[in-house]
């Protein structure tokens, strides 16, 4: 995975002109066109655009690409959901393109589509048929990418409740897992593989981010349970108890004034004295240095 991740970055860096600028604009426009065709002419009028392995073998090569324009919504009462998701995909896609550049974003989307086609082809060769309408999981996998790059961005759920993207990504992951389970129970191998393939594509592009996050969390957990950390916490608590018992925090080693009796007085520790000795502002520069 690490080598694939580096290869992706090298390719994007070496081929800055690769890809389609404003790719999501064309994806969203294609989805909208197919939606209107299904509403006014019926779903059968666009069935020639779906991925059908049997039809592909008989020369209908365009199906290898056109299946991505199926929106998953095909009636007028679903129009508001269509607008919501197309707006979401467009916003996320254009943001990722600005962050990564056209080459890397196009590679992310195209590789997801290519992996989907390969999966459909393999299942078609094994079972004799495979049908795919829409690149739902490829589109949803963009949400994972967005959540990794902008985890604290807030979306308004139902236009009222602000929720961070990183939490919505977990809901997205749960949806993927549910779809895999549902497909397996229904004997739909292709339906179970498509979410997995989309996740694998995401992992390839974000392998470095994922491993860095795991390493950071392990280091944080190790630090929290380390002997030195525990000693520091215990020492801090002990110091706080001593301060409460004494009734002050700082006491001048020359005049004996404390920060409790003289709250406006400044206290400092001398770096030239042996040990930790506190002095008020009147004696920090006027005292005999401790040598023991």
BAGUDREN-333689 format. One record per residue (C-alpha): y, x, z. Coordinates in steps of 0.25 Angstrom, whole numbers, plus 5000, padded with zeros to 4 digits. Layout:
REM residues N
+------+------+------+
|   c2 |   c1 |   c3 |
+------+------+------+
|    Y |    X |    Z |
...
+------+------+------+
END
This chain:
REM residues 292
+------+------+------+
|   c2 |   c1 |   c3 |
+------+------+------+
| 5000 | 5000 | 5000 |
| 5009 | 5011 | 5003 |
| 5008 | 5018 | 4990 |
| 5010 | 5004 | 4983 |
| 5022 | 5002 | 4991 |
| 5028 | 5016 | 4987 |
| 5024 | 5013 | 4972 |
| 5032 | 5000 | 4972 |
| 5044 | 5007 | 4978 |
| 5043 | 5019 | 4968 |
| 5041 | 5009 | 4956 |
| 5053 | 5001 | 4960 |
| 5061 | 5014 | 4962 |
| 5057 | 5020 | 4949 |
| 5058 | 5007 | 4940 |
| 5071 | 5001 | 4945 |
| 5072 | 4993 | 4932 |
| 5059 | 4986 | 4934 |
| 5058 | 4971 | 4937 |
| 5066 | 4959 | 4934 |
| 5080 | 4958 | 4940 |
| 5082 | 4945 | 4947 |
| 5067 | 4942 | 4946 |
| 5068 | 4930 | 4956 |
| 5078 | 4923 | 4948 |
| 5068 | 4922 | 4937 |
| 5057 | 4918 | 4946 |
| 5065 | 4907 | 4953 |
| 5070 | 4902 | 4939 |
| 5055 | 4902 | 4934 |
| 5051 | 4894 | 4946 |
| 5062 | 4884 | 4945 |
| 5059 | 4882 | 4930 |
| 5044 | 4879 | 4933 |
| 5048 | 4870 | 4944 |
| 5057 | 4861 | 4935 |
| 5046 | 4861 | 4924 |
| 5036 | 4856 | 4934 |
| 5045 | 4845 | 4940 |
| 5049 | 4840 | 4926 |
| 5037 | 4843 | 4918 |
| 5025 | 4844 | 4928 |
| 5017 | 4855 | 4933 |
| 5008 | 4855 | 4921 |
| 5020 | 4859 | 4912 |
| 5021 | 4873 | 4918 |
| 5006 | 4875 | 4921 |
| 5006 | 4885 | 4910 |
| 5014 | 4895 | 4918 |
| 5004 | 4896 | 4930 |
| 4995 | 4908 | 4932 |
| 4981 | 4903 | 4926 |
| 4971 | 4914 | 4924 |
| 4963 | 4906 | 4914 |
| 4976 | 4904 | 4906 |
| 4980 | 4918 | 4907 |
| 4967 | 4923 | 4901 |
| 4970 | 4914 | 4889 |
| 4983 | 4920 | 4886 |
| 4993 | 4913 | 4895 |
| 4999 | 4926 | 4900 |
| 5012 | 4921 | 4904 |
| 5005 | 4914 | 4916 |
| 5004 | 4928 | 4923 |
| 5019 | 4927 | 4925 |
| 5024 | 4912 | 4924 |
| 5016 | 4908 | 4936 |
| 5026 | 4914 | 4945 |
| 5036 | 4903 | 4941 |
| 5029 | 4892 | 4948 |
| 5037 | 4888 | 4960 |
| 5026 | 4880 | 4968 |
| 5035 | 4867 | 4968 |
| 5034 | 4857 | 4957 |
| 5041 | 4844 | 4962 |
| 5055 | 4839 | 4964 |
| 5053 | 4837 | 4979 |
| 5050 | 4852 | 4980 |
| 5063 | 4856 | 4974 |
| 5069 | 4860 | 4987 |
| 5058 | 4869 | 4990 |
| 5058 | 4875 | 4976 |
| 5073 | 4878 | 4978 |
| 5071 | 4884 | 4992 |
| 5060 | 4894 | 4988 |
| 5066 | 4898 | 4975 |
| 5079 | 4901 | 4982 |
| 5071 | 4909 | 4992 |
| 5063 | 4917 | 4982 |
| 5076 | 4920 | 4974 |
| 5083 | 4925 | 4987 |
| 5072 | 4933 | 4992 |
| 5069 | 4939 | 4978 |
| 5083 | 4943 | 4975 |
| 5084 | 4949 | 4989 |
| 5072 | 4957 | 4987 |
| 5077 | 4962 | 4973 |
| 5090 | 4966 | 4979 |
| 5083 | 4974 | 4990 |
| 5072 | 4980 | 4982 |
| 5078 | 4981 | 4968 |
| 5073 | 4973 | 4956 |
| 5061 | 4983 | 4953 |
| 5054 | 4982 | 4967 |
| 5057 | 4967 | 4968 |
| 5051 | 4964 | 4954 |
| 5039 | 4973 | 4957 |
| 5037 | 4965 | 4970 |
| 5037 | 4951 | 4963 |
| 5030 | 4956 | 4950 |
| 5019 | 4963 | 4958 |
| 5017 | 4950 | 4966 |
| 5015 | 4942 | 4954 |
| 5006 | 4952 | 4947 |
| 4997 | 4953 | 4959 |
| 4997 | 4937 | 4959 |
| 4993 | 4938 | 4944 |
| 4982 | 4948 | 4947 |
| 4976 | 4940 | 4958 |
| 4976 | 4928 | 4949 |
| 4969 | 4936 | 4938 |
| 4959 | 4941 | 4948 |
| 4956 | 4927 | 4953 |
| 4956 | 4922 | 4939 |
| 4945 | 4932 | 4935 |
| 4937 | 4929 | 4947 |
| 4937 | 4914 | 4947 |
| 4941 | 4911 | 4933 |
| 4954 | 4905 | 4936 |
| 4967 | 4907 | 4944 |
| 4980 | 4899 | 4945 |
| 4993 | 4903 | 4951 |
| 5006 | 4895 | 4950 |
| 5018 | 4902 | 4957 |
| 5020 | 4916 | 4963 |
| 5022 | 4909 | 4977 |
| 5016 | 4921 | 4985 |
| 5024 | 4931 | 4977 |
| 5037 | 4924 | 4980 |
| 5033 | 4922 | 4995 |
| 5030 | 4937 | 4996 |
| 5044 | 4940 | 4993 |
| 5048 | 4933 | 5006 |
| 5039 | 4944 | 5013 |
| 5047 | 4955 | 5006 |
| 5060 | 4948 | 5010 |
| 5056 | 4947 | 5025 |
| 5052 | 4961 | 5026 |
| 5066 | 4966 | 5020 |
| 5074 | 4955 | 5027 |
| 5066 | 4951 | 5039 |
| 5078 | 4946 | 5047 |
| 5084 | 4937 | 5036 |
| 5085 | 4923 | 5041 |
| 5081 | 4911 | 5032 |
| 5085 | 4896 | 5036 |
| 5073 | 4888 | 5038 |
| 5075 | 4874 | 5034 |
| 5090 | 4878 | 5032 |
| 5091 | 4878 | 5047 |
| 5082 | 4888 | 5055 |
| 5085 | 4903 | 5052 |
| 5072 | 4911 | 5052 |
| 5071 | 4926 | 5049 |
| 5063 | 4930 | 5036 |
| 5053 | 4938 | 5043 |
| 5048 | 4926 | 5051 |
| 5047 | 4918 | 5038 |
| 5039 | 4929 | 5032 |
| 5029 | 4927 | 5042 |
| 5028 | 4912 | 5038 |
| 5027 | 4917 | 5024 |
| 5015 | 4926 | 5028 |
| 5009 | 4914 | 5035 |
| 5010 | 4906 | 5023 |
| 5003 | 4917 | 5015 |
| 4992 | 4917 | 5025 |
| 4990 | 4902 | 5025 |
| 4989 | 4902 | 5010 |
| 4979 | 4913 | 5009 |
| 4970 | 4905 | 5020 |
| 4972 | 4892 | 5013 |
| 4968 | 4898 | 4999 |
| 4956 | 4904 | 5005 |
| 4952 | 4891 | 5012 |
| 4953 | 4884 | 4999 |
| 4946 | 4895 | 4991 |
| 4958 | 4899 | 4983 |
| 4957 | 4914 | 4982 |
| 4969 | 4915 | 4973 |
| 4977 | 4908 | 4982 |
| 4973 | 4917 | 4994 |
| 4976 | 4929 | 4986 |
| 4990 | 4926 | 4981 |
| 4996 | 4927 | 4995 |
| 4989 | 4940 | 4998 |
| 4993 | 4946 | 4985 |
| 5008 | 4943 | 4988 |
| 5006 | 4949 | 5002 |
| 5000 | 4962 | 4996 |
| 5012 | 4963 | 4986 |
| 5021 | 4962 | 4998 |
| 5014 | 4972 | 5006 |
| 5014 | 4982 | 4994 |
| 5029 | 4981 | 4993 |
| 5032 | 4981 | 5009 |
| 5021 | 4991 | 5013 |
| 5031 | 5001 | 5019 |
| 5039 | 4990 | 5026 |
| 5026 | 4985 | 5032 |
| 5020 | 4998 | 5037 |
| 5034 | 5002 | 5042 |
| 5035 | 4989 | 5050 |
| 5021 | 4991 | 5056 |
| 5024 | 5005 | 5060 |
| 5037 | 5001 | 5066 |
| 5030 | 4990 | 5074 |
| 5019 | 5000 | 5079 |
| 5029 | 5010 | 5083 |
| 5037 | 4999 | 5091 |
| 5024 | 4994 | 5098 |
| 5020 | 5009 | 5101 |
| 5034 | 5012 | 5107 |
| 5034 | 4999 | 5115 |
| 5021 | 5003 | 5122 |
| 5023 | 5018 | 5123 |
| 5023 | 5025 | 5136 |
| 5037 | 5030 | 5134 |
| 5042 | 5017 | 5131 |
| 5036 | 5011 | 5143 |
| 5041 | 5022 | 5152 |
| 5055 | 5020 | 5146 |
| 5055 | 5005 | 5149 |
| 5050 | 5008 | 5163 |
| 5060 | 5018 | 5166 |
| 5071 | 5008 | 5161 |
| 5066 | 4998 | 5170 |
| 5066 | 5008 | 5182 |
| 5080 | 5012 | 5179 |
| 5085 | 4998 | 5179 |
| 5078 | 4995 | 5192 |
| 5084 | 5008 | 5198 |
| 5098 | 5003 | 5193 |
| 5096 | 4990 | 5200 |
| 5092 | 4996 | 5213 |
| 5103 | 5006 | 5213 |
| 5114 | 4996 | 5209 |
| 5119 | 5005 | 5198 |
| 5116 | 5012 | 5185 |
| 5125 | 5024 | 5184 |
| 5130 | 5033 | 5196 |
| 5139 | 5045 | 5195 |
| 5132 | 5057 | 5200 |
| 5145 | 5063 | 5205 |
| 5153 | 5051 | 5211 |
| 5142 | 5041 | 5213 |
| 5149 | 5030 | 5207 |
| 5140 | 5020 | 5200 |
| 5142 | 5010 | 5188 |
| 5140 | 4998 | 5197 |
| 5152 | 5002 | 5206 |
| 5160 | 5007 | 5195 |
| 5156 | 4999 | 5182 |
| 5168 | 5004 | 5174 |
| 5164 | 5018 | 5176 |
| 5157 | 5026 | 5165 |
| 5144 | 5034 | 5168 |
| 5138 | 5045 | 5160 |
| 5126 | 5055 | 5161 |
| 5128 | 5070 | 5160 |
| 5120 | 5076 | 5149 |
| 5122 | 5090 | 5156 |
| 5116 | 5087 | 5169 |
| 5102 | 5088 | 5172 |
| 5095 | 5074 | 5174 |
| 5103 | 5061 | 5172 |
| 5116 | 5061 | 5180 |
| 5126 | 5050 | 5179 |
| 5141 | 5053 | 5180 |
| 5153 | 5043 | 5180 |
| 5164 | 5045 | 5170 |
| 5172 | 5053 | 5180 |
| 5161 | 5064 | 5182 |
| 5153 | 5064 | 5169 |
| 5162 | 5076 | 5165 |
| 5165 | 5081 | 5179 |
| 5152 | 5084 | 5187 |
| 5143 | 5096 | 5190 |
| 5131 | 5095 | 5181 |
| 5117 | 5093 | 5187 |
| 5107 | 5104 | 5184 |
| 5095 | 5098 | 5191 |
+------+------+------+
END
